[in-house]
Amino acid sequence: LAQANERVLYVSAWDAKTRAPITSLGVTDVVIREDERSREVLRVTPATSPMPIAILVDNSQAARDEIADIRKGLTSFVKALGGVGPISIIGIADRPTILRDYTTDQKPLLDGIGRVFAMPDSGATLLDAIVEVSNGLRKREEDRAAIVVVTTENVEFSTRHYTEVLE
């Protein structure tokens, strides 16, 4: 006999032309698959609380040639997220470093993106950043939160093993 575990999934749905949220979704409009098996959707309700988003950005030496593209992509992404909740930008070169703390104000966020530079002779510390940011988000006691990772192929210099990060 299998035990049922209810899980929560946050989904954003909006009209591609007007960017207006779609508010008429019901349980039959959402399909969830896990290990290629359909899962039952019990209810669909709008999220009412803001969602903090931490953006972890590879600003290590390995990202040097992609920094202009990373900035361009971050700019579009941050503009599109306007109103979802506070956003922070954290560089992962050598050690996790806050480039812009959580804010909903677009100007400081765009200024933070302008602070994304490749650090010479540095390596990425993505796993350390995930742990530190997760701990920080936990302290914020929000209903929901997200971590977005923007990285390139590089060598990982974190002090943590991936199994510790998964825990």
Residue, then its C-alpha position, 0 to 999 in steps of 0.5 A: l500500500a503506497q502512502a500519499n504525500e501531498r506536495v506544493l508546486y508553484v506555477s506562473a501562468w500569464d498571457a504571452k501578449t498582455r503579460a496579464p496573469i491567467t486566473s482561470l486555471g483549474v485542476t484539469d488545466v495542469v498536468i504533473r508528471e513524475d518519473e513519466r507517471s501522471r500525478e493527481v492535482l488536488r487544487v489550483t489556487p493563486a499565490t498571494s505572497p511575494m516570492p524572493i528570488a536569489i540569482l547566483v551568477d558565475n563571475s569567475q574567470a571561467a565566465r570572462d568571455e560570457i559576461a556581456d551575454i550574462r548581463k544582457g540575459l540578466t537584464s531581460f530576466v530581472k525586468a520580466l520578473g518585476g513584481v514577483g518579489p524581492i530579487s538579489i544578485i550574488g556572485i559566486a567567484d572565490r566566495p559567494t558575494i552579494l552584488r545586490d541585496y534583496t529589493t523590488d526596485q529595478k534601478p538598484l537591480l540593474d545597477g547590480i547587474g552592472r557589477v557583474f565582472a569576471m574576477p581574475d584568477s578566481g574559481a566558482t563556489l556554486l555549492d557554497a553559495i547554494v547552501e548560504v543562500s538557502n540558509g538566508l532564505r530560510k531565515r526570511e520565513e517566506d512561504r516560497a522562494a527560488i534560487v536561479v543559477v546562471t553559470t558557465e562550464n567551470v571548475e567547482f571550488s566549493t568546500r562542500h560536497y554535493t551530498e551536503v548541499l542536497e541535504 
